[in-house]
Amino acid sequence: MRGNVVKRPAVFLALGALSLLAAHAMAADPAPPPGPGLDLINERCGFCHTTGQVFAKHKSATDWAATVQSMADRGAEVSPEEAKTITDYLAAHYGAPAPAAQ
């Protein structure tokens, strides 16, 4: 009987921790804004990795352009116009945060 008393709080503690993690994950990952760039990302980028991996990053426009070009070099089927659309979308919605004022 004593073993059950010890196990129950541990189970409730574990469930509580999982609930907090799930709530944090949901709050930290808002849905990406709609647009033609999102459509292309969903169509072309999800073959090799999750789109969540893309949206977890924040880069400058130059860095996004290099990343998109790197993916194209590795076999992502995107035209130059589509690459620009993707880059523009990512830079607008997932750009690097502005440096803090000093």
DRENZANU-799686 format. One record per residue (C-alpha): residue in one letter; x, y, z; residue number from 1. Coordinates in nm, 4 decimals, always signed. Example, Ala and Ser with C-alpha at 12.3 -4.5 7.8 and 13.67 -1.06 7.14 Angstrom:
# residues 2
rest=A&x=+1.2300&y=-0.4500&z=+0.7800&nr=1
rest=S&x=+1.3670&y=-0.1060&z=+0.7140&nr=2
//
This chain:
# residues 102
rest=M&x=+0.0000&y=+0.0000&z=+0.0000&nr=1
rest=R&x=+0.2800&y=+0.2386&z=+0.0825&nr=2
rest=G&x=+0.4312&y=+0.1943&z=-0.2673&nr=3
rest=N&x=+0.1109&y=+0.3269&z=-0.4258&nr=4
rest=V&x=+0.1233&y=+0.6382&z=-0.2132&nr=5
rest=V&x=+0.4715&y=+0.7180&z=-0.3400&nr=6
rest=K&x=+0.3924&y=+0.6406&z=-0.7053&nr=7
rest=R&x=+0.0798&y=+0.8536&z=-0.7341&nr=8
rest=P&x=+0.2485&y=+1.1893&z=-0.6619&nr=9
rest=A&x=+0.5240&y=+1.0989&z=-0.9084&nr=10
rest=V&x=+0.2669&y=+1.0249&z=-1.1774&nr=11
rest=F&x=+0.0832&y=+1.3507&z=-1.1093&nr=12
rest=L&x=+0.4112&y=+1.5405&z=-1.1122&nr=13
rest=A&x=+0.5071&y=+1.3847&z=-1.4471&nr=14
rest=L&x=+0.1648&y=+1.4605&z=-1.5963&nr=15
rest=G&x=+0.1865&y=+1.8189&z=-1.4743&nr=16
rest=A&x=+0.5303&y=+1.8626&z=-1.6277&nr=17
rest=L&x=+0.4103&y=+1.7214&z=-1.9590&nr=18
rest=S&x=+0.1115&y=+1.9557&z=-1.9549&nr=19
rest=L&x=+0.3371&y=+2.2552&z=-1.8983&nr=20
rest=L&x=+0.5688&y=+2.1486&z=-2.1807&nr=21
rest=A&x=+0.2760&y=+2.1028&z=-2.4181&nr=22
rest=A&x=+0.1321&y=+2.4425&z=-2.3264&nr=23
rest=H&x=+0.4709&y=+2.6089&z=-2.3775&nr=24
rest=A&x=+0.5177&y=+2.4403&z=-2.7153&nr=25
rest=M&x=+0.1753&y=+2.5544&z=-2.8309&nr=26
rest=A&x=+0.2343&y=+2.9121&z=-2.7160&nr=27
rest=A&x=+0.5858&y=+2.9286&z=-2.8639&nr=28
rest=D&x=+0.4885&y=+2.8044&z=-3.2096&nr=29
rest=P&x=+0.2159&y=+3.0215&z=-3.3584&nr=30
rest=A&x=+0.0882&y=+2.9242&z=-3.7014&nr=31
rest=P&x=+0.2932&y=+3.0708&z=-3.9853&nr=32
rest=P&x=+0.1249&y=+3.3606&z=-4.1662&nr=33
rest=P&x=-0.0469&y=+3.2691&z=-4.4948&nr=34
rest=G&x=+0.0987&y=+3.3657&z=-4.8286&nr=35
rest=P&x=+0.2563&y=+3.2322&z=-5.1476&nr=36
rest=G&x=+0.5884&y=+3.1802&z=-4.9682&nr=37
rest=L&x=+0.4189&y=+2.9571&z=-4.7129&nr=38
rest=D&x=+0.2510&y=+2.7591&z=-4.9883&nr=39
rest=L&x=+0.5875&y=+2.6981&z=-5.1563&nr=40
rest=I&x=+0.7551&y=+2.6045&z=-4.8280&nr=41
rest=N&x=+0.4786&y=+2.3536&z=-4.7560&nr=42
rest=E&x=+0.5016&y=+2.2118&z=-5.1097&nr=43
rest=R&x=+0.8792&y=+2.2036&z=-5.1574&nr=44
rest=C&x=+1.0592&y=+2.1993&z=-4.8235&nr=45
rest=G&x=+0.8700&y=+1.9334&z=-4.6321&nr=46
rest=F&x=+1.0158&y=+1.6480&z=-4.8346&nr=47
rest=C&x=+1.3499&y=+1.6572&z=-4.6540&nr=48
rest=H&x=+1.2619&y=+1.8083&z=-4.3164&nr=49
rest=T&x=+0.9660&y=+1.9393&z=-4.1231&nr=50
rest=T&x=+0.8456&y=+2.2894&z=-4.1878&nr=51
rest=G&x=+0.8694&y=+2.3411&z=-3.8128&nr=52
rest=Q&x=+1.2460&y=+2.3260&z=-3.8524&nr=53
rest=V&x=+1.2244&y=+2.6117&z=-4.1012&nr=54
rest=F&x=+0.9986&y=+2.8258&z=-3.8860&nr=55
rest=A&x=+1.2121&y=+2.7743&z=-3.5746&nr=56
rest=K&x=+1.4929&y=+2.9794&z=-3.7319&nr=57
rest=H&x=+1.5294&y=+3.3557&z=-3.7495&nr=58
rest=K&x=+1.7826&y=+3.4839&z=-4.0027&nr=59
rest=S&x=+1.8636&y=+3.7935&z=-4.2013&nr=60
rest=A&x=+1.7401&y=+3.8196&z=-4.5606&nr=61
rest=T&x=+2.0931&y=+3.7456&z=-4.6814&nr=62
rest=D&x=+2.1175&y=+3.4362&z=-4.4616&nr=63
rest=W&x=+1.7728&y=+3.3152&z=-4.5729&nr=64
rest=A&x=+1.8754&y=+3.3601&z=-4.9374&nr=65
rest=A&x=+2.1893&y=+3.1544&z=-4.8737&nr=66
rest=T&x=+1.9886&y=+2.8847&z=-4.6956&nr=67
rest=V&x=+1.7299&y=+2.8619&z=-4.9736&nr=68
rest=Q&x=+2.0073&y=+2.8475&z=-5.2347&nr=69
rest=S&x=+2.1813&y=+2.5756&z=-5.0355&nr=70
rest=M&x=+1.8610&y=+2.3719&z=-5.0319&nr=71
rest=A&x=+1.8218&y=+2.4212&z=-5.4076&nr=72
rest=D&x=+2.1832&y=+2.3087&z=-5.4549&nr=73
rest=R&x=+2.0987&y=+1.9948&z=-5.2554&nr=74
rest=G&x=+1.8058&y=+1.9101&z=-5.4790&nr=75
rest=A&x=+1.5059&y=+2.1147&z=-5.3677&nr=76
rest=E&x=+1.3008&y=+2.1741&z=-5.6796&nr=77
rest=V&x=+1.2529&y=+2.5501&z=-5.6801&nr=78
rest=S&x=+1.2868&y=+2.7946&z=-5.9663&nr=79
rest=P&x=+1.4806&y=+3.1182&z=-5.9103&nr=80
rest=E&x=+1.1475&y=+3.3040&z=-5.8840&nr=81
rest=E&x=+1.0160&y=+3.0552&z=-5.6283&nr=82
rest=A&x=+1.3395&y=+3.0792&z=-5.4300&nr=83
rest=K&x=+1.2957&y=+3.4577&z=-5.4174&nr=84
rest=T&x=+0.9331&y=+3.4206&z=-5.3034&nr=85
rest=I&x=+1.0404&y=+3.1803&z=-5.0271&nr=86
rest=T&x=+1.3313&y=+3.4035&z=-4.9232&nr=87
rest=D&x=+1.1125&y=+3.7152&z=-4.9143&nr=88
rest=Y&x=+0.8499&y=+3.5348&z=-4.7051&nr=89
rest=L&x=+1.1043&y=+3.3997&z=-4.4571&nr=90
rest=A&x=+1.2857&y=+3.7325&z=-4.4240&nr=91
rest=A&x=+0.9563&y=+3.9150&z=-4.3660&nr=92
rest=H&x=+0.8138&y=+3.6711&z=-4.1114&nr=93
rest=Y&x=+1.1203&y=+3.4932&z=-3.9685&nr=94
rest=G&x=+1.3872&y=+3.7586&z=-3.9948&nr=95
rest=A&x=+1.6636&y=+3.8025&z=-3.7431&nr=96
rest=P&x=+1.5660&y=+4.0226&z=-3.4505&nr=97
rest=A&x=+1.6947&y=+4.3784&z=-3.4713&nr=98
rest=P&x=+2.0033&y=+4.4416&z=-3.2609&nr=99
rest=A&x=+1.9352&y=+4.6014&z=-2.9251&nr=100
rest=A&x=+1.9896&y=+4.9760&z=-2.9065&nr=101
rest=Q&x=+2.2900&y=+5.0750&z=-2.7037&nr=102
//
